[in-house]
């Protein structure tokens, strides 16, 4: 089994249309991810996860900053 990344690492869930999420932890055989701006966590098999590319990380962080400026994120 692949070692789990550190909390907060940006990953891409390839089973959900390359959705970017922050690694939150391990739940049995699954990894828990959460959208960068907050929201619901979801679980994914580690085999469907890859590290986010720099451009994907930038997009996710920009979306979080924009949501924060609108008061949508704490």
PyMOL commands that set and color helices and strands:
alter all, ss='L'
color gray80, all
select helices_A, chain A and resi 14-16+46-48+54-69
alter helices_A, ss='H'
color red, helices_A
select strands_A, chain A and resi 10-13+19-27+30-34+41-45+49-51
alter strands_A, ss='S'
color yellow, strands_A
deselect
rebuild
show_as cartoon
